[in-house]
Amino acid sequence: MTTAGPYTIAYDGYVLTVREAYIKGRRIFNVQFSIRIKPINLTVVDNGKGFKFWTSIPEGRQAIADEIGPVIGRYYHDKKNK
């Protein structure tokens, strides 16, 4: 397992602390919130038809994954294009 971070991202007036890890070849993001929301682990998966989407590990917190995943994606996109 290799890790990166932590780094912080602003989202909707809150601060998210993100740690990145590679576990068995899969990129996992652990997200800690600055408010009383349980931490969440996220990853990007492919639905088998070429469509990629963010999901929580374990599954069950898809609404948060749908909101926070793209924020992490934009962070990396912006960082890459600086």
Phi and psi in radians as a Rosetta constraint file:
Dihedral C 1 N 2 CA 2 C 2 CIRCULARHARMONIC -2.022 0.35
Dihedral N 2 CA 2 C 2 N 3 CIRCULARHARMONIC 2.619 0.35
Dihedral C 2 N 3 CA 3 C 3 CIRCULARHARMONIC -2.298 0.35
Dihedral N 3 CA 3 C 3 N 4 CIRCULARHARMONIC 2.760 0.35
Dihedral C 3 N 4 CA 4 C 4 CIRCULARHARMONIC -2.477 0.35
Dihedral N 4 CA 4 C 4 N 5 CIRCULARHARMONIC 2.725 0.35
Dihedral C 4 N 5 CA 5 C 5 CIRCULARHARMONIC 1.740 0.35
Dihedral N 5 CA 5 C 5 N 6 CIRCULARHARMONIC -2.929 0.35
Dihedral C 5 N 6 CA 6 C 6 CIRCULARHARMONIC -1.396 0.35
Dihedral N 6 CA 6 C 6 N 7 CIRCULARHARMONIC 2.751 0.35
Dihedral C 6 N 7 CA 7 C 7 CIRCULARHARMONIC -2.408 0.35
Dihedral N 7 CA 7 C 7 N 8 CIRCULARHARMONIC 2.844 0.35
Dihedral C 7 N 8 CA 8 C 8 CIRCULARHARMONIC -2.001 0.35
Dihedral N 8 CA 8 C 8 N 9 CIRCULARHARMONIC 2.584 0.35
Dihedral C 8 N 9 CA 9 C 9 CIRCULARHARMONIC -2.320 0.35
Dihedral N 9 CA 9 C 9 N 10 CIRCULARHARMONIC 2.365 0.35
Dihedral C 9 N 10 CA 10 C 10 CIRCULARHARMONIC -1.483 0.35
Dihedral N 10 CA 10 C 10 N 11 CIRCULARHARMONIC 2.363 0.35
Dihedral C 10 N 11 CA 11 C 11 CIRCULARHARMONIC -2.560 0.35
Dihedral N 11 CA 11 C 11 N 12 CIRCULARHARMONIC 2.065 0.35
Dihedral C 11 N 12 CA 12 C 12 CIRCULARHARMONIC 0.924 0.35
Dihedral N 12 CA 12 C 12 N 13 CIRCULARHARMONIC 0.679 0.35
Dihedral C 12 N 13 CA 13 C 13 CIRCULARHARMONIC 1.483 0.35
Dihedral N 13 CA 13 C 13 N 14 CIRCULARHARMONIC 0.020 0.35
Dihedral C 13 N 14 CA 14 C 14 CIRCULARHARMONIC -2.016 0.35
Dihedral N 14 CA 14 C 14 N 15 CIRCULARHARMONIC 2.856 0.35
Dihedral C 14 N 15 CA 15 C 15 CIRCULARHARMONIC -1.883 0.35
Dihedral N 15 CA 15 C 15 N 16 CIRCULARHARMONIC 2.224 0.35
Dihedral C 15 N 16 CA 16 C 16 CIRCULARHARMONIC -1.864 0.35
Dihedral N 16 CA 16 C 16 N 17 CIRCULARHARMONIC 2.314 0.35
Dihedral C 16 N 17 CA 17 C 17 CIRCULARHARMONIC -1.797 0.35
Dihedral N 17 CA 17 C 17 N 18 CIRCULARHARMONIC 2.144 0.35
Dihedral C 17 N 18 CA 18 C 18 CIRCULARHARMONIC -2.052 0.35
Dihedral N 18 CA 18 C 18 N 19 CIRCULARHARMONIC 2.323 0.35
Dihedral C 18 N 19 CA 19 C 19 CIRCULARHARMONIC -2.117 0.35
Dihedral N 19 CA 19 C 19 N 20 CIRCULARHARMONIC 2.374 0.35
Dihedral C 19 N 20 CA 20 C 20 CIRCULARHARMONIC -1.905 0.35
Dihedral N 20 CA 20 C 20 N 21 CIRCULARHARMONIC 2.430 0.35
Dihedral C 20 N 21 CA 21 C 21 CIRCULARHARMONIC -2.471 0.35
Dihedral N 21 CA 21 C 21 N 22 CIRCULARHARMONIC 2.635 0.35
Dihedral C 21 N 22 CA 22 C 22 CIRCULARHARMONIC -1.930 0.35
Dihedral N 22 CA 22 C 22 N 23 CIRCULARHARMONIC 2.053 0.35
Dihedral C 22 N 23 CA 23 C 23 CIRCULARHARMONIC -2.160 0.35
Dihedral N 23 CA 23 C 23 N 24 CIRCULARHARMONIC 2.051 0.35
Dihedral C 23 N 24 CA 24 C 24 CIRCULARHARMONIC 0.892 0.35
Dihedral N 24 CA 24 C 24 N 25 CIRCULARHARMONIC 0.743 0.35
Dihedral C 24 N 25 CA 25 C 25 CIRCULARHARMONIC 1.389 0.35
Dihedral N 25 CA 25 C 25 N 26 CIRCULARHARMONIC -0.007 0.35
Dihedral C 25 N 26 CA 26 C 26 CIRCULARHARMONIC -1.823 0.35
Dihedral N 26 CA 26 C 26 N 27 CIRCULARHARMONIC 2.337 0.35
Dihedral C 26 N 27 CA 27 C 27 CIRCULARHARMONIC -1.472 0.35
Dihedral N 27 CA 27 C 27 N 28 CIRCULARHARMONIC 2.097 0.35
Dihedral C 27 N 28 CA 28 C 28 CIRCULARHARMONIC -2.090 0.35
Dihedral N 28 CA 28 C 28 N 29 CIRCULARHARMONIC 2.418 0.35
Dihedral C 28 N 29 CA 29 C 29 CIRCULARHARMONIC -2.044 0.35
Dihedral N 29 CA 29 C 29 N 30 CIRCULARHARMONIC 2.132 0.35
Dihedral C 29 N 30 CA 30 C 30 CIRCULARHARMONIC -1.684 0.35
Dihedral N 30 CA 30 C 30 N 31 CIRCULARHARMONIC 2.160 0.35
Dihedral C 30 N 31 CA 31 C 31 CIRCULARHARMONIC -2.037 0.35
Dihedral N 31 CA 31 C 31 N 32 CIRCULARHARMONIC 2.163 0.35
Dihedral C 31 N 32 CA 32 C 32 CIRCULARHARMONIC -1.862 0.35
Dihedral N 32 CA 32 C 32 N 33 CIRCULARHARMONIC 2.392 0.35
Dihedral C 32 N 33 CA 33 C 33 CIRCULARHARMONIC -1.749 0.35
Dihedral N 33 CA 33 C 33 N 34 CIRCULARHARMONIC 2.668 0.35
Dihedral C 33 N 34 CA 34 C 34 CIRCULARHARMONIC -1.496 0.35
Dihedral N 34 CA 34 C 34 N 35 CIRCULARHARMONIC 0.034 0.35
Dihedral C 34 N 35 CA 35 C 35 CIRCULARHARMONIC -2.136 0.35
Dihedral N 35 CA 35 C 35 N 36 CIRCULARHARMONIC -3.089 0.35
Dihedral C 35 N 36 CA 36 C 36 CIRCULARHARMONIC -1.433 0.35
Dihedral N 36 CA 36 C 36 N 37 CIRCULARHARMONIC 1.032 0.35
Dihedral C 36 N 37 CA 37 C 37 CIRCULARHARMONIC -2.015 0.35
Dihedral N 37 CA 37 C 37 N 38 CIRCULARHARMONIC 2.345 0.35
Dihedral C 37 N 38 CA 38 C 38 CIRCULARHARMONIC -1.033 0.35
Dihedral N 38 CA 38 C 38 N 39 CIRCULARHARMONIC 2.488 0.35
Dihedral C 38 N 39 CA 39 C 39 CIRCULARHARMONIC -0.983 0.35
Dihedral N 39 CA 39 C 39 N 40 CIRCULARHARMONIC 2.732 0.35
Dihedral C 39 N 40 CA 40 C 40 CIRCULARHARMONIC -2.388 0.35
Dihedral N 40 CA 40 C 40 N 41 CIRCULARHARMONIC 2.550 0.35
Dihedral C 40 N 41 CA 41 C 41 CIRCULARHARMONIC -1.851 0.35
Dihedral N 41 CA 41 C 41 N 42 CIRCULARHARMONIC 2.296 0.35
Dihedral C 41 N 42 CA 42 C 42 CIRCULARHARMONIC -2.184 0.35
Dihedral N 42 CA 42 C 42 N 43 CIRCULARHARMONIC 2.689 0.35
Dihedral C 42 N 43 CA 43 C 43 CIRCULARHARMONIC -2.643 0.35
Dihedral N 43 CA 43 C 43 N 44 CIRCULARHARMONIC 2.878 0.35
Dihedral C 43 N 44 CA 44 C 44 CIRCULARHARMONIC -1.773 0.35
Dihedral N 44 CA 44 C 44 N 45 CIRCULARHARMONIC 2.309 0.35
Dihedral C 44 N 45 CA 45 C 45 CIRCULARHARMONIC -2.198 0.35
Dihedral N 45 CA 45 C 45 N 46 CIRCULARHARMONIC 2.812 0.35
Dihedral C 45 N 46 CA 46 C 46 CIRCULARHARMONIC -1.890 0.35
Dihedral N 46 CA 46 C 46 N 47 CIRCULARHARMONIC 2.352 0.35
Dihedral C 46 N 47 CA 47 C 47 CIRCULARHARMONIC -1.387 0.35
Dihedral N 47 CA 47 C 47 N 48 CIRCULARHARMONIC 0.094 0.35
Dihedral C 47 N 48 CA 48 C 48 CIRCULARHARMONIC 1.609 0.35
Dihedral N 48 CA 48 C 48 N 49 CIRCULARHARMONIC -0.152 0.35
Dihedral C 48 N 49 CA 49 C 49 CIRCULARHARMONIC -2.073 0.35
Dihedral N 49 CA 49 C 49 N 50 CIRCULARHARMONIC 0.314 0.35
Dihedral C 49 N 50 CA 50 C 50 CIRCULARHARMONIC 1.525 0.35
Dihedral N 50 CA 50 C 50 N 51 CIRCULARHARMONIC 0.028 0.35
Dihedral C 50 N 51 CA 51 C 51 CIRCULARHARMONIC -1.650 0.35
Dihedral N 51 CA 51 C 51 N 52 CIRCULARHARMONIC 2.099 0.35
Dihedral C 51 N 52 CA 52 C 52 CIRCULARHARMONIC -1.733 0.35
Dihedral N 52 CA 52 C 52 N 53 CIRCULARHARMONIC 2.508 0.35
Dihedral C 52 N 53 CA 53 C 53 CIRCULARHARMONIC -2.634 0.35
Dihedral N 53 CA 53 C 53 N 54 CIRCULARHARMONIC 2.776 0.35
Dihedral C 53 N 54 CA 54 C 54 CIRCULARHARMONIC -1.470 0.35
Dihedral N 54 CA 54 C 54 N 55 CIRCULARHARMONIC 2.490 0.35
Dihedral C 54 N 55 CA 55 C 55 CIRCULARHARMONIC -2.523 0.35
Dihedral N 55 CA 55 C 55 N 56 CIRCULARHARMONIC 2.798 0.35
Dihedral C 55 N 56 CA 56 C 56 CIRCULARHARMONIC -1.615 0.35
Dihedral N 56 CA 56 C 56 N 57 CIRCULARHARMONIC 2.678 0.35
Dihedral C 56 N 57 CA 57 C 57 CIRCULARHARMONIC -2.193 0.35
Dihedral N 57 CA 57 C 57 N 58 CIRCULARHARMONIC 2.073 0.35
Dihedral C 57 N 58 CA 58 C 58 CIRCULARHARMONIC -1.203 0.35
Dihedral N 58 CA 58 C 58 N 59 CIRCULARHARMONIC 2.887 0.35
Dihedral C 58 N 59 CA 59 C 59 CIRCULARHARMONIC -1.103 0.35
Dihedral N 59 CA 59 C 59 N 60 CIRCULARHARMONIC 2.799 0.35
Dihedral C 59 N 60 CA 60 C 60 CIRCULARHARMONIC 2.208 0.35
Dihedral N 60 CA 60 C 60 N 61 CIRCULARHARMONIC -0.183 0.35
Dihedral C 60 N 61 CA 61 C 61 CIRCULARHARMONIC -2.149 0.35
Dihedral N 61 CA 61 C 61 N 62 CIRCULARHARMONIC 0.797 0.35
Dihedral C 61 N 62 CA 62 C 62 CIRCULARHARMONIC -1.079 0.35
Dihedral N 62 CA 62 C 62 N 63 CIRCULARHARMONIC -0.634 0.35
Dihedral C 62 N 63 CA 63 C 63 CIRCULARHARMONIC -1.047 0.35
Dihedral N 63 CA 63 C 63 N 64 CIRCULARHARMONIC -0.748 0.35
Dihedral C 63 N 64 CA 64 C 64 CIRCULARHARMONIC -1.206 0.35
Dihedral N 64 CA 64 C 64 N 65 CIRCULARHARMONIC -0.711 0.35
Dihedral C 64 N 65 CA 65 C 65 CIRCULARHARMONIC -1.032 0.35
Dihedral N 65 CA 65 C 65 N 66 CIRCULARHARMONIC -0.727 0.35
Dihedral C 65 N 66 CA 66 C 66 CIRCULARHARMONIC -1.114 0.35
Dihedral N 66 CA 66 C 66 N 67 CIRCULARHARMONIC -0.539 0.35
Dihedral C 66 N 67 CA 67 C 67 CIRCULARHARMONIC -1.466 0.35
Dihedral N 67 CA 67 C 67 N 68 CIRCULARHARMONIC -0.837 0.35
Dihedral C 67 N 68 CA 68 C 68 CIRCULARHARMONIC -1.434 0.35
Dihedral N 68 CA 68 C 68 N 69 CIRCULARHARMONIC -0.637 0.35
Dihedral C 68 N 69 CA 69 C 69 CIRCULARHARMONIC -0.915 0.35
Dihedral N 69 CA 69 C 69 N 70 CIRCULARHARMONIC -0.913 0.35
Dihedral C 69 N 70 CA 70 C 70 CIRCULARHARMONIC -1.073 0.35
Dihedral N 70 CA 70 C 70 N 71 CIRCULARHARMONIC -0.505 0.35
Dihedral C 70 N 71 CA 71 C 71 CIRCULARHARMONIC -1.127 0.35
Dihedral N 71 CA 71 C 71 N 72 CIRCULARHARMONIC -0.761 0.35
Dihedral C 71 N 72 CA 72 C 72 CIRCULARHARMONIC -1.120 0.35
Dihedral N 72 CA 72 C 72 N 73 CIRCULARHARMONIC -0.753 0.35
Dihedral C 72 N 73 CA 73 C 73 CIRCULARHARMONIC -1.025 0.35
Dihedral N 73 CA 73 C 73 N 74 CIRCULARHARMONIC -0.757 0.35
Dihedral C 73 N 74 CA 74 C 74 CIRCULARHARMONIC -1.126 0.35
Dihedral N 74 CA 74 C 74 N 75 CIRCULARHARMONIC -0.656 0.35
Dihedral C 74 N 75 CA 75 C 75 CIRCULARHARMONIC -1.003 0.35
Dihedral N 75 CA 75 C 75 N 76 CIRCULARHARMONIC -0.849 0.35
Dihedral C 75 N 76 CA 76 C 76 CIRCULARHARMONIC -1.197 0.35
Dihedral N 76 CA 76 C 76 N 77 CIRCULARHARMONIC -0.655 0.35
Dihedral C 76 N 77 CA 77 C 77 CIRCULARHARMONIC -1.089 0.35
Dihedral N 77 CA 77 C 77 N 78 CIRCULARHARMONIC -0.826 0.35
Dihedral C 77 N 78 CA 78 C 78 CIRCULARHARMONIC -1.130 0.35
Dihedral N 78 CA 78 C 78 N 79 CIRCULARHARMONIC -0.700 0.35
Dihedral C 78 N 79 CA 79 C 79 CIRCULARHARMONIC -1.113 0.35
Dihedral N 79 CA 79 C 79 N 80 CIRCULARHARMONIC -0.724 0.35
Dihedral C 79 N 80 CA 80 C 80 CIRCULARHARMONIC -1.163 0.35
Dihedral N 80 CA 80 C 80 N 81 CIRCULARHARMONIC -0.604 0.35
Dihedral C 80 N 81 CA 81 C 81 CIRCULARHARMONIC -1.622 0.35
Dihedral N 81 CA 81 C 81 N 82 CIRCULARHARMONIC 0.176 0.35
